[in-house]
Amino acid sequence: MLTSKQRAYLRSLSNSLDTILMVGKGGLSSDIAHQADTALEKRELIKGRVLPETCPVSSREAAETLAQETCSEVVQVIGSRFVLYRKNQKEPKITLPKASKK
């Protein structure tokens, strides 16, 4: 589970990312989930987009479903875009800020 500080850090990193995952009229197929899984393995942080005029699901639904299928976390959903994060266990590329203890 990400803290708000970690989520904010990931949001700042995602600003410069290109959108690499498009969910269109086919909706959330196993192919889309496989693409997201592969991209998360390589990049850890990916940006996706739902084509609102053709896609049968909302960007929030798409992000949450893909996060569940790829064991990742939804960082943010804004409009038709969403950002997912999953730490690479073998070779982490992103170092998150430490979670503060209360």
DSSP file (Angstrom, degrees, kcal/mol; ACC not computed):
  #  RESIDUE AA STRUCTURE BP1 BP2  ACC     N-H-->O    O-->H-N    N-H-->O    O-->H-N    TCO  KAPPA ALPHA  PHI   PSI    X-CA   Y-CA   Z-CA
    1    1 A M              0   0    0      0, 0.0     2,-0.3     0, 0.0    72,-0.0   0.000 360.0 360.0 360.0 131.3    0.0    0.0    0.0
    2    2 A L        -     0   0    0      1,-0.0     2,-0.1     4,-0.0    97,-0.0  -0.608 360.0-134.0 -86.0 142.3    1.4    3.4   -1.0
    3    3 A T     >  -     0   0    0     -2,-0.3     4,-2.5     1,-0.1     5,-0.2  -0.429  29.9-106.5 -83.0 168.5    1.4    6.3    1.4
    4    4 A S  H  > S+     0   0    0      1,-0.2     4,-2.2     2,-0.2     5,-0.1   0.853 122.1  53.2 -65.7 -32.9    0.3    9.8    0.2
    5    5 A K  H  > S+     0   0    0      2,-0.2     4,-2.0     1,-0.2    -1,-0.2   0.919 111.3  44.9 -66.7 -43.8    3.9   10.9    0.1
    6    6 A Q  H  > S+     0   0    0      2,-0.2     4,-2.4     1,-0.2    -2,-0.2   0.895 112.5  51.8 -65.9 -40.6    4.9    8.0   -2.1
    7    7 A R  H  X S+     0   0    0     -4,-2.5     4,-2.3     1,-0.2    -2,-0.2   0.901 109.5  49.8 -62.7 -41.6    1.9    8.5   -4.3
    8    8 A A  H  X S+     0   0    0     -4,-2.2     4,-2.0     2,-0.2    -1,-0.2   0.894 110.1  51.0 -64.2 -40.2    2.8   12.2   -4.7
    9    9 A Y  H  X S+     0   0    0     -4,-2.0     4,-1.8     2,-0.2    -2,-0.2   0.925 111.4  47.2 -62.8 -45.4    6.3   11.3   -5.6
   10   10 A L  H  X S+     0   0    0     -4,-2.4     4,-2.0     1,-0.2    -2,-0.2   0.869 108.9  55.0 -65.7 -36.8    5.1    8.8   -8.2
   11   11 A R  H  X S+     0   0    0     -4,-2.3     4,-0.9     1,-0.2    -1,-0.2   0.911 107.0  50.7 -60.8 -41.8    2.7   11.3   -9.6
   12   12 A S  H >< S+     0   0    0     -4,-2.0     3,-0.5     1,-0.2     4,-0.4   0.885 111.1  48.4 -65.1 -37.5    5.6   13.8  -10.1
   13   13 A L  H >< S+     0   0    0     -4,-1.8     3,-0.8     1,-0.2     4,-0.2   0.843 106.5  57.8 -68.4 -32.9    7.6   11.1  -11.9
   14   14 A S  H >< S+     0   0    0     -4,-2.0     3,-1.2     1,-0.2    -1,-0.2   0.683  85.1  80.7 -74.4 -16.7    4.6   10.2  -14.2
   15   15 A N  T << S+     0   0    0     -4,-0.9    -1,-0.2    -3,-0.5    -2,-0.1   0.869  96.8  42.8 -57.3 -37.0    4.3   13.8  -15.5
   16   16 A S  T <  S+     0   0    0     -3,-0.8    -1,-0.3    -4,-0.4    -2,-0.2   0.499  93.5 108.9 -89.6  -3.0    7.1   13.2  -18.0
   17   17 A L    <   -     0   0    0     -3,-1.2     2,-0.3    -4,-0.2    29,-0.1  -0.422  66.5-126.9 -76.1 147.2    6.0    9.7  -19.1
   18   18 A D        -     0   0    0     -2,-0.1     2,-0.6     1,-0.0    29,-0.5  -0.631  31.6-104.8 -83.8 151.1    4.5    9.0  -22.5
   19   19 A T  E     +a   47   0A   0     -2,-0.3    29,-0.2     1,-0.2     3,-0.1  -0.684  46.4 167.9 -76.5 118.3    1.1    7.2  -22.6
   20   20 A I  E     +     0   0A   0     27,-2.1     2,-0.5    -2,-0.6    28,-0.2   0.525  54.4  64.5-112.1  -8.1    2.0    3.6  -23.6
   21   21 A L  E     -a   48   0A   0     26,-1.3    28,-2.6     2,-0.0     2,-0.5  -0.968  59.0-173.1-123.9 122.7   -1.2    1.8  -22.9
   22   22 A M  E     -a   49   0A   0     -2,-0.5     2,-0.6    26,-0.2    28,-0.2  -0.958   8.5-162.8-117.8 127.9   -4.5    2.5  -24.8
   23   23 A V  E     +a   50   0A   0     26,-2.9    28,-2.7    -2,-0.5    32,-0.2  -0.939  28.0 160.3-108.5 115.1   -7.8    0.9  -23.9
   24   24 A G    >   -     0   0    0     -2,-0.6     3,-2.0     3,-0.4    -1,-0.0   0.006  56.5 -42.2-114.3-144.2  -10.2    1.3  -26.8
   25   25 A K  T 3  S+     0   0    0      1,-0.3     3,-0.1    30,-0.2    -2,-0.0   0.709 125.7  65.6 -66.4 -19.8  -13.4   -0.2  -28.1
   26   26 A G  T 3  S-     0   0    0      1,-0.2    -1,-0.3    29,-0.1     2,-0.1   0.615  94.0-155.3 -74.4 -11.6  -12.3   -3.7  -27.3
   27   27 A G    <   -     0   0    0     -3,-2.0     2,-1.3     1,-0.1    -3,-0.4  -0.371  52.3 -14.7  71.4-150.8  -12.3   -2.8  -23.6
   28   28 A L  S    S+     0   0    0     -5,-0.1     2,-0.1    -3,-0.1    -1,-0.1  -0.698  77.9 171.4 -93.8  89.8  -10.2   -4.7  -21.1
   29   29 A S     >  -     0   0    0     -2,-1.3     4,-1.8     1,-0.1     5,-0.1  -0.414  49.7-106.2 -90.0 170.5   -9.0   -7.8  -22.9
   30   30 A S  H  > S+     0   0    0      1,-0.2     4,-2.2     2,-0.2     5,-0.1   0.794 121.1  61.1 -66.6 -26.3   -6.4  -10.2  -21.7
   31   31 A D  H  > S+     0   0    0      2,-0.2     4,-2.4     1,-0.2    -1,-0.2   0.905 103.4  48.2 -65.3 -42.4   -4.1   -8.7  -24.3
   32   32 A I  H  > S+     0   0    0      2,-0.2     4,-2.5     1,-0.2    -2,-0.2   0.918 111.8  49.7 -63.8 -43.8   -4.3   -5.3  -22.6
   33   33 A A  H  X S+     0   0    0     -4,-1.8     4,-2.4     1,-0.2    -2,-0.2   0.892 110.9  49.9 -62.4 -39.9   -3.6   -6.9  -19.2
   34   34 A H  H  X S+     0   0    0     -4,-2.2     4,-2.5     2,-0.2    -2,-0.2   0.911 110.3  49.9 -65.5 -42.3   -0.6   -8.7  -20.7
   35   35 A Q  H  X S+     0   0    0     -4,-2.4     4,-2.5     2,-0.2    -2,-0.2   0.920 112.5  47.5 -60.6 -44.4    0.8   -5.5  -22.2
   36   36 A A  H  X S+     0   0    0     -4,-2.5     4,-2.6     2,-0.2    -2,-0.2   0.910 111.7  50.4 -63.5 -42.8    0.4   -3.7  -18.9
   37   37 A D  H  X S+     0   0    0     -4,-2.4     4,-1.8     2,-0.2    -2,-0.2   0.923 112.6  45.8 -61.8 -46.1    2.0   -6.6  -17.0
   38   38 A T  H  X S+     0   0    0     -4,-2.5     4,-1.6     2,-0.2    -2,-0.2   0.911 113.8  48.8 -63.9 -43.9    5.0   -6.6  -19.4
   39   39 A A  H  X>S+     0   0    0     -4,-2.5     4,-3.2     1,-0.2     5,-0.5   0.894 110.3  51.0 -65.2 -39.9    5.4   -2.8  -19.3
   40   40 A L  H  X5S+     0   0    0     -4,-2.6     4,-1.4     1,-0.2    -1,-0.2   0.862 106.7  55.4 -65.0 -35.2    5.2   -2.7  -15.5
   41   41 A E  H  <5S+     0   0    0     -4,-1.8    -1,-0.2    -5,-0.2    -2,-0.2   0.891 118.0  33.9 -63.7 -39.3    7.9   -5.4  -15.3
   42   42 A K  H  <5S+     0   0    0     -4,-1.6    -2,-0.2    -5,-0.1    -1,-0.2   0.871 135.6  20.1 -83.5 -39.5   10.3   -3.2  -17.4
   43   43 A R  H  <5S-     0   0    0     -4,-3.2     2,-0.8    -5,-0.2    -3,-0.2   0.713  75.6-149.9-108.5 -24.7    9.3    0.3  -16.3
   44   44 A E  S  <<S+     0   0    0     -4,-1.4    42,-2.2    -5,-0.5     2,-0.5  -0.116  82.6  58.4  74.9 -35.8    7.6    0.0  -12.9
   45   45 A L  E     + B   0  85A   0     -2,-0.8     2,-0.3    40,-0.2    40,-0.2  -0.984  67.6 172.6-128.2 122.1    5.5    3.1  -13.6
   46   46 A I  E     - B   0  84A   0     38,-2.3    38,-2.3    -2,-0.5     2,-0.5  -0.940  22.7-143.1-131.5 153.8    3.2    3.3  -16.7
   47   47 A K  E     -aB  19  83A   0    -29,-0.5   -27,-2.1    -2,-0.3   -26,-1.3  -0.949  22.4-176.6-115.0 133.1    0.7    5.7  -18.0
   48   48 A G  E     -aB  21  82A   0     34,-3.2    34,-2.4    -2,-0.5     2,-0.4  -0.812  10.6-152.0-125.2 166.9   -2.5    4.5  -19.7
   49   49 A R  E     -aB  22  81A   0    -28,-2.6   -26,-2.9    -2,-0.3     2,-0.5  -1.000   7.5-146.8-142.3 139.9   -5.4    6.1  -21.4
   50   50 A V  E     -a   23   0A   0     30,-2.9   -26,-0.2    -2,-0.4     9,-0.1  -0.911  23.4-130.7-102.4 129.9   -9.0    5.1  -22.0
   51   51 A L    >>  -     0   0    0    -28,-2.7     4,-2.9    -2,-0.5     3,-1.4  -0.701  22.5-161.4 -80.8 101.4  -10.5    6.3  -25.3
   52   52 A P  T 34 S+     0   0    0      0, 0.0    -1,-0.2     0, 0.0   -28,-0.0   0.763  81.6  55.9 -62.6 -28.8  -13.7    7.8  -23.9
   53   53 A E  T 34 S+     0   0    0      1,-0.1   -29,-0.1    -3,-0.1    -2,-0.1   0.721 124.8  19.5 -77.7 -18.2  -15.7    7.9  -27.1
   54   54 A T  T <4 S+     0   0    0     -3,-1.4    -1,-0.1   -27,-0.0   -30,-0.1   0.643  97.3  97.3-122.2 -22.2  -15.2    4.2  -27.8
   55   55 A C     <  -     0   0    0     -4,-2.9   -30,-0.2   -32,-0.2   -29,-0.1  -0.532  58.2-149.1 -80.9 135.2  -14.3    2.4  -24.6
   56   56 A P  S    S+     0   0    0      0, 0.0     2,-0.3     0, 0.0    -1,-0.1   0.580  78.8  60.5 -77.6  -8.8  -17.1    0.6  -22.7
   57   57 A V  S    S-     0   0    0    -34,-0.0    -2,-0.1     1,-0.0   -30,-0.1  -0.849  84.5-113.3-119.1 156.0  -15.4    1.2  -19.3
   58   58 A S     >  -     0   0    0     -2,-0.3     4,-2.5     1,-0.1     5,-0.2  -0.333  31.6-109.6 -78.2 166.3  -14.4    4.4  -17.4
   59   59 A S  H  > S+     0   0    0     20,-0.2     4,-2.5     2,-0.2     5,-0.2   0.863 120.1  52.7 -65.5 -34.9  -10.8    5.2  -16.8
   60   60 A R  H  > S+     0   0    0      2,-0.2     4,-2.5     1,-0.2     5,-0.2   0.932 111.1  46.1 -65.0 -46.0  -11.3    4.5  -13.0
   61   61 A E  H  > S+     0   0    0      2,-0.2     4,-2.4     1,-0.2     5,-0.2   0.913 113.8  49.0 -62.7 -42.8  -12.7    1.1  -13.8
   62   62 A A  H  X S+     0   0    0     -4,-2.5     4,-2.6     2,-0.2     5,-0.2   0.927 112.4  47.8 -62.9 -45.6  -10.0    0.3  -16.2
   63   63 A A  H  X S+     0   0    0     -4,-2.5     4,-2.4     1,-0.2    -2,-0.2   0.923 114.5  45.3 -62.5 -45.9   -7.2    1.4  -13.8
   64   64 A E  H  X S+     0   0    0     -4,-2.5     4,-2.0     2,-0.2    -1,-0.2   0.889 114.4  48.1 -67.9 -39.2   -8.6   -0.6  -10.9
   65   65 A T  H  X S+     0   0    0     -4,-2.4     4,-2.4    -5,-0.2    -2,-0.2   0.929 114.3  45.8 -66.7 -45.2   -9.2   -3.7  -13.0
   66   66 A L  H  X S+     0   0    0     -4,-2.6     4,-2.1    -5,-0.2     6,-0.2   0.884 110.9  53.8 -65.4 -37.6   -5.7   -3.6  -14.5
   67   67 A A  H  X>S+     0   0    0     -4,-2.4     5,-2.2    -5,-0.2     4,-0.6   0.911 111.1  46.4 -62.2 -41.7   -4.2   -3.0  -11.1
   68   68 A Q  H ><5S+     0   0    0     -4,-2.0     3,-0.6     1,-0.2    -2,-0.2   0.918 114.3  46.7 -66.2 -43.8   -5.9   -6.1   -9.8
   69   69 A E  H 3<5S+     0   0    0     -4,-2.4    -1,-0.2     1,-0.2    -2,-0.2   0.779 120.5  38.0 -70.9 -27.1   -4.9   -8.2  -12.7
   70   70 A T  H 3<5S-     0   0    0     -4,-2.1    -1,-0.2    -5,-0.2    -2,-0.2   0.340 106.1-120.2-106.6   5.8   -1.3   -7.1  -12.7
   71   71 A C  T <<5S+     0   0    0     -4,-0.6    -3,-0.2    -3,-0.6     2,-0.2   0.894  72.4 127.3  55.1  42.4   -0.8   -6.9   -8.9
   72   72 A S      < -     0   0    0     -5,-2.2     2,-0.4    -6,-0.2    14,-0.2  -0.558  57.6-111.6-116.4-177.2    0.0   -3.2   -9.2
   73   73 A E  E     -C   85   0A   0     12,-2.9    12,-2.3    -2,-0.2     2,-0.6  -0.944  20.4-120.8-122.4 142.7   -1.3    0.0   -7.6
   74   74 A V  E     -C   84   0A   0     -2,-0.4    10,-0.2    10,-0.2     3,-0.1  -0.701  27.0-178.8 -78.3 120.7   -3.3    2.8   -9.0
   75   75 A V  E     -     0   0A   0      8,-2.9     2,-0.3    -2,-0.6    -1,-0.2   0.894  63.0 -21.5 -86.0 -46.7   -1.3    6.0   -8.5
   76   76 A Q  E     -C   83   0A   0      7,-1.1     7,-2.4     2,-0.0     2,-0.4  -0.990  45.1-154.5-161.8 154.7   -3.8    8.4  -10.1
   77   77 A V  E     +C   82   0A   0     -2,-0.3     2,-0.4     5,-0.2     5,-0.2  -0.977  19.8 170.2-133.4 119.7   -6.7    8.7  -12.4
   78   78 A I  E >   -C   81   0A   0      3,-2.3     3,-2.4    -2,-0.4     2,-0.2  -0.973  61.7 -49.9-132.5 118.7   -7.3   12.1  -14.1
   79   79 A G  T 3  S-     0   0    0     -2,-0.4   -20,-0.2     1,-0.3   -19,-0.1  -0.377 123.2 -17.5  59.1-122.8   -9.9   12.4  -16.9
   80   80 A S  T 3  S+     0   0    0     -2,-0.2   -30,-2.9   -21,-0.1     2,-0.3   0.425 123.2  85.8 -94.8   1.1   -9.2    9.6  -19.4
   81   81 A R  E <   -BC  49  78A   0     -3,-2.4    -3,-2.3   -32,-0.2     2,-0.3  -0.734  51.0-179.8-106.4 152.1   -5.7    8.9  -18.2
   82   82 A F  E     -BC  48  77A   0    -34,-2.4   -34,-3.2    -2,-0.3     2,-0.4  -0.980  16.1-144.5-145.4 158.1   -4.4    6.7  -15.4
   83   83 A V  E     -BC  47  76A   0     -7,-2.4    -8,-2.9    -2,-0.3    -7,-1.1  -0.988  13.6-167.7-127.7 132.2   -1.0    5.8  -13.8
   84   84 A L  E     -BC  46  74A   0    -38,-2.3   -38,-2.3    -2,-0.4     2,-0.4  -0.902   1.4-165.5-118.9 148.3   -0.1    2.3  -12.4
   85   85 A Y  E     +BC  45  73A   0    -12,-2.3   -12,-2.9    -2,-0.3     2,-0.3  -0.997  13.2 166.9-134.5 137.8    2.9    1.3  -10.3
   86   86 A R        -     0   0    0    -42,-2.2     2,-0.2    -2,-0.4   -14,-0.1  -0.922  34.0-124.3-147.4 125.1    4.4   -2.0   -9.4
   87   87 A K        -     0   0    0     -2,-0.3     2,-0.7     1,-0.1   -43,-0.1  -0.450  21.3-127.9 -68.7 134.9    7.9   -2.4   -7.9
   88   88 A N        -     0   0    0     -2,-0.2    -1,-0.1     1,-0.2     6,-0.1  -0.770  16.6-157.9 -82.6 116.9   10.2   -4.7   -9.8
   89   89 A Q  S    S+     0   0    0     -2,-0.7    -1,-0.2     1,-0.2    -2,-0.0   0.816  86.7  42.0 -68.6 -31.6   11.5   -7.2   -7.2
   90   90 A K  S    S+     0   0    0      1,-0.2    -1,-0.2    -3,-0.1    -2,-0.0   0.939 132.8  10.4 -82.5 -50.2   14.6   -8.2   -9.0
   91   91 A E  S    S-     0   0    0      0, 0.0    -1,-0.2     0, 0.0    -2,-0.1  -0.690  74.7-160.5-133.4  79.6   15.9   -4.8  -10.3
   92   92 A P        -     0   0    0      0, 0.0     3,-0.1     0, 0.0    -5,-0.1  -0.397  10.9-178.7 -63.5 133.5   14.0   -1.8   -8.8
   93   93 A K        +     0   0    0      1,-0.1     2,-0.5    -2,-0.1   -49,-0.1   0.692  66.0  59.6-101.0 -27.3   14.4    1.3  -10.8
   94   94 A I        -     0   0    0     -6,-0.1     2,-0.7     2,-0.0    -1,-0.1  -0.900  67.0-155.1-110.3 128.9   12.4    3.7   -8.6
   95   95 A T        -     0   0    0     -2,-0.5     3,-0.1    -3,-0.1     0, 0.0  -0.907  17.5-149.5-102.9 114.2   13.3    4.4   -5.0
   96   96 A L        -     0   0    0     -2,-0.7   -90,-0.1     1,-0.1     3,-0.1  -0.481  24.7 -99.6 -79.8 150.0   10.2    5.5   -3.1
   97   97 A P        -     0   0    0      0, 0.0    -1,-0.1     0, 0.0   -91,-0.1  -0.394  52.0 -94.5 -60.9 147.6   10.4    7.8   -0.1
   98   98 A K        -     0   0    0      1,-0.1     2,-0.4    -3,-0.1   -93,-0.0  -0.350  37.2-112.0 -65.9 143.8   10.3    5.9    3.2
   99   99 A A        -     0   0    0     -3,-0.1     2,-0.2     1,-0.1    -1,-0.1  -0.640  35.2-122.3 -74.6 129.2    6.9    5.6    4.8
  100  100 A S        -     0   0    0     -2,-0.4     2,-0.4     1,-0.1    -1,-0.1  -0.519  20.7-131.9 -76.3 140.3    6.8    7.6    8.0
  101  101 A K              0   0    0     -2,-0.2    -1,-0.1     1,-0.1     0, 0.0  -0.741 360.0 360.0 -94.4 139.6    6.1    5.7   11.2
  102  102 A K              0   0    0     -2,-0.4    -1,-0.1     0, 0.0    -2,-0.0   0.422 360.0 360.0-103.6 360.0    3.5    7.1   13.6
